[in-house]
Amino acid sequence: MAEGSKRTHQSNGARRDSARPTAVVYCEGNFGDLDGKTANGLVRHSERFEIVSVIDSRFAGRDAGELLGDGHNGIAVVADLADAVARNGATPDVMVFGIAPASGMLSDEERTVLLGAMEQGMGIVNGLHDFLNDDIEFAAASAAYGVSIEDVRRPPAKRDLRMFRNLIDDVACVRLAVLGTDGAIGKRTTATILTKALNDNGIPTVLISTGQTGLIQGGRYGVALDAIPSQFCSGEVEAAVVEAYAAEHPAVIVVEGQGALSHPAYLSSTFILRGSRPDGVILQHAPRRAFLSDFPTVPMPDAASEIRLIESFADTKVVGLTINHENMTDDEVAAAIDSYGAQLGIPVTDALIQHPEHLVKMVLAAFPDLRRTRLSLVP
């Protein structure tokens, strides 16, 4: 957590907007940490819900944006659900479970909190592998209190799953994948900022979400890839890209990465590379992370080795590196950007610290033909 930092970035999308359902995000004991990535992401960006507060009693009374190092955003961190209701002046529409533990399962305490929210008339948005609609107690509560449960990671029925069909070559736009050297390293955040920056610069861009957080944020295209049987993963990625292109004909499609190609457990990057066949890859790396986030005895790969692996595995090119600045000062980030740029010979930036224009320049350097798109759309 970047508590006390002066770093700022305009990526916060959690403005007050009565047109959207209101949501409190449950993240007790995890906000700002790796397993709190769903809550962290929703505080930074949410198109679907108006985030009114985050539950984490450790930081009750603090501002969620400031705790993430992004500056004040008016989203309060509260001690419990009663505090959330009192501060909001009304019961929020939904409670989002904002923790993403490696187990993907609820604890007994978390079950009690979610059931209590349902009793107060709140729907539940659940991103875990533990499907609450299949749980007898939760199903009964849903019926008794007339509230819904959304299991974001529930895959389509097997008859509806799609295999790879080699339709991706018909997608006649630039395809970029934002991959990483580990899980929970900032791939989705960088992909979200990149998508907005390209659109703001007159380059029509669509984001493909491949995890539960992006879908909860309001992603229009994508699938929770780690819930799909492996035989269909490449096909589901391909289908999401094809659908996005057919519907919007963007100049760029950005695909959110999952895990890492080198990761011993989180291998979704293999399907992203095969299913979307990206023209270029932006790699997210945390220079101060010594071991994989959920595997404290497995050393992190370095950026150079991950780049070699990606370019050996797929017919693509890593066109830029983005830094996750955890446990780094601003001076250390600046030095890392210079060092990696010289070592790797590609543009390097930090999407949360540096201006998003650096990401735009990174993409335009690799795909200069996009400049014509930009010029044709910007007066």
Long-range contacts (C-beta under 8 A, 24 or more apart in sequence): 1-32, 1-33, 1-67, 1-68, 1-69, 2-68, 2-69, 2-70, 2-325, 2-326, 3-32, 3-66, 3-67, 3-69, 4-69, 5-69, 7-69, 7-70, 7-71, 7-325, 7-330, 7-352, 7-353, 8-70, 8-71, 9-70, 9-71, 9-193, 9-351, 9-352, 9-353, 11-44, 11-45, 11-70, 11-189, 11-192, 11-193, 11-196, 11-352, 12-43, 12-44, 12-45, 12-65, 12-70, 12-71, 12-73, 13-44, 13-45, 13-46, 13-47, 14-42, 14-43, 14-44, 14-45, 14-46, 14-50, 14-51, 14-73, 14-74, 14-75, 15-50, 16-50, 16-74, 17-50, 18-50, 20-46, 20-47, 20-48, 20-49, 20-50, 21-48, 21-49, 21-50, 21-93, 21-94, 22-49, 22-50, 22-52, 22-88, 22-90, 22-92, 22-93, 22-94, 23-49, 23-50, 23-51, 23-52, 23-92, 23-93, 23-94, 23-95, 23-96, 23-125, 24-51, 24-52, 24-53, 24-54, 24-55, 24-78, 24-81, 24-84, 24-88, 24-92, 24-94, 24-95, 24-96, 24-117, 24-122, 25-51, 25-53, 25-54, 25-55, 25-95, 25-96, 25-98, 26-55, 26-95, 26-96, 26-97, 26-98, 26-99, 26-110, 26-113, 26-114, 26-117, 27-54, 27-55, 27-56, 27-98, 27-99, 28-55, 28-56, 28-57, 28-99, 28-109, 28-110, 28-113, 29-56, 29-57, 29-58, 30-56, 30-98, 30-99, 31-56, 31-58, 31-59, 31-64, 31-67, 31-77, 31-98, 32-59, 32-67, 32-68, 34-184, 34-293, 35-99, 35-100, 35-101, 35-102, 35-184, 36-98, 36-99, 36-100, 37-100, 37-184, 37-188, 37-213, 38-96, 38-97, 38-98, 38-99, 38-100, 38-127, 38-212, 38-213, 38-216, 39-96, 39-98, 39-99, 40-68, 41-188, 41-189, 41-192, 41-213, 41-214, 41-217, 42-96, 42-98, 42-213, 42-216, 42-217, 43-68, 43-73, 43-75, 44-68, 44-70, 44-189, 44-192, 45-189, 45-192, 45-217, 46-216, 46-217, 46-218, 47-217, 47-218, 48-216, 48-217, 48-218, 49-94, 49-96, 49-125, 49-216, 49-218, 51-75, 52-76, 52-84, 52-87, 52-88, 52-92, 53-77, 53-78, 53-83, 53-84, 53-87, 53-88, 53-92, 54-78, 54-98, 55-79, 55-80, 55-81, 55-83, 55-84, 55-113, 69-352, 70-352, 81-113, 81-116, 81-117, 81-120, 85-120, 91-120, 91-121, 91-122, 92-122, 93-122, 93-123, 94-122, 94-123, 94-124, 94-125, 95-122, 95-123, 95-124, 95-125, 96-125, 96-127, 96-216, 97-124, 97-125, 97-126, 97-127, 97-128, 100-127, 100-128, 100-184, 100-212, 100-213, 101-128, 102-294, 104-128, 104-129, 104-130, 104-153, 105-129, 105-130, 106-130, 106-132, 111-137, 114-138, 115-141, 118-142, 118-145, 118-147, 119-145, 121-145, 121-146, 121-147, 122-147, 123-147, 123-148, 123-149, 123-150, 124-148, 124-149, 124-150, 125-150, 125-152, 125-216, 126-150, 126-151, 126-152, 126-153, 127-152, 127-153, 127-212, 127-213, 127-215, 127-216, 127-224, 128-153, 129-153, 129-227, 152-212, 152-215, 152-216, 152-224, 153-212, 153-224, 153-226, 153-227, 154-227, 155-223, 155-224, 155-227, 155-228, 155-229, 158-229, 161-228, 161-229, 161-232, 161-235, 161-236, 162-232, 162-235, 162-236, 162-238, 162-239, 163-231, 163-232, 163-234, 163-235, 164-234, 164-235, 164-238, 164-274, 164-275, 165-235, 165-238, 167-238, 167-239, 167-242, 168-238, 168-241, 168-242, 168-275, 168-276, 168-277, 169-277, 170-242, 171-241, 171-242, 171-245, 171-253, 172-245, 173-245, 173-249, 173-250, 173-251, 173-252, 173-253, 174-251, 174-252, 174-253, 174-279, 174-280, 174-363, 174-367, 174-370, 175-241, 175-252, 175-253, 175-255, 175-276, 175-277, 175-278, 175-279, 175-280, 176-252, 176-253, 176-254, 176-255, 176-278, 176-279, 176-280, 176-281, 176-282, 176-319, 176-363, 177-254, 177-255, 177-257, 177-272, 177-273, 177-276, 177-278, 177-280, 177-281, 177-282, 177-316, 178-254, 178-255, 178-256, 178-257, 178-281, 178-282, 178-284, 178-322, 179-257, 179-260, 179-261, 179-269, 179-272, 179-273, 179-281, 179-282, 179-283, 179-284, 179-306, 179-310, 180-257, 180-259, 180-260, 180-283, 180-284, 180-285, 181-260, 181-262, 181-283, 181-284, 181-285, 181-286, 181-300, 181-301, 181-302, 181-303, 181-306, 182-259, 182-260, 182-263, 182-286, 182-289, 182-292, 182-293, 182-300, 183-258, 183-259, 183-260, 183-263, 183-266, 183-292, 183-293, 183-294, 184-293, 184-294, 185-260, 185-284, 185-285, 185-286, 185-289, 185-293, 185-324, 186-284, 186-286, 186-322, 186-324, 186-351, 186-352, 187-256, 187-257, 187-258, 187-284, 188-213, 188-214, 188-256, 189-351, 189-352, 190-282, 190-284, 190-322, 190-351, 190-359, 191-254, 191-255, 191-256, 191-257, 192-217, 193-351, 193-352, 193-356, 193-359, 194-254, 194-282, 194-351, 194-356, 194-359, 194-363, 195-254, 196-356, 197-356, 197-357, 197-359, 197-360, 198-251, 198-252, 198-254, 198-359, 198-360, 198-363, 200-356, 201-357, 201-360, 201-374, 201-378, 202-373, 202-374, 202-375, 202-376, 202-377, 202-378, 203-251, 203-252, 203-360, 203-363, 203-370, 203-373, 203-374, 203-377, 204-248, 204-249, 204-250, 204-251, 204-252, 204-373, 204-377, 205-250, 205-251, 205-252, 205-253, 205-254, 206-244, 206-245, 206-248, 206-250, 206-252, 206-253, 206-254, 207-253, 207-254, 207-255, 207-256, 208-237, 208-240, 208-241, 208-244, 208-253, 208-254, 208-255, 208-256, 208-276, 209-256, 210-237, 210-255, 210-256, 210-257, 210-258, 210-268, 210-272, 211-256, 211-258, 214-256, 220-244, 221-247, 222-256, 225-258, 225-268, 225-271, 225-272, 226-258, 226-266, 226-268, 230-271, 233-268, 233-271, 233-275, 234-271, 234-274, 234-275, 235-275, 236-271, 236-275, 237-271, 237-272, 237-274, 237-275, 237-276, 238-275, 238-276, 241-275, 241-276, 251-370, 251-373, 252-363, 252-370, 257-284, 260-301, 260-306, 261-306, 261-309, 261-310, 261-313, 262-301, 262-305, 262-306, 262-309, 263-292, 264-292, 264-295, 264-298, 265-294, 265-295, 270-313, 273-310, 273-313, 273-314, 273-316, 274-314, 277-314, 277-315, 277-316, 278-314, 278-316, 279-316, 279-317, 279-367, 280-316, 280-317, 280-318, 280-319, 280-363, 280-366, 280-367, 281-310, 281-316, 281-317, 281-318, 281-319, 282-318, 282-319, 282-320, 282-321, 282-322, 282-359, 282-362, 283-307, 283-310, 283-318, 283-320, 283-321, 283-322, 284-321, 284-322, 284-323, 284-324, 285-321, 285-322, 285-323, 285-324, 285-340, 286-323, 286-324, 286-326, 287-323, 287-324, 287-328, 287-332, 287-336, 287-340, 288-326, 288-327, 288-328, 288-332, 289-324, 289-326, 289-327, 303-340, 303-344, 304-343, 304-344, 307-344, 317-366, 318-346, 319-346, 319-347, 319-362, 319-363, 319-365, 319-366, 320-346, 320-347, 320-348, 320-349, 320-359, 320-362, 320-363, 320-366, 321-346, 321-347, 321-348, 321-349, 322-348, 322-349, 322-350, 322-351, 322-359, 323-348, 323-349, 323-350, 324-350, 325-350, 325-352, 325-353
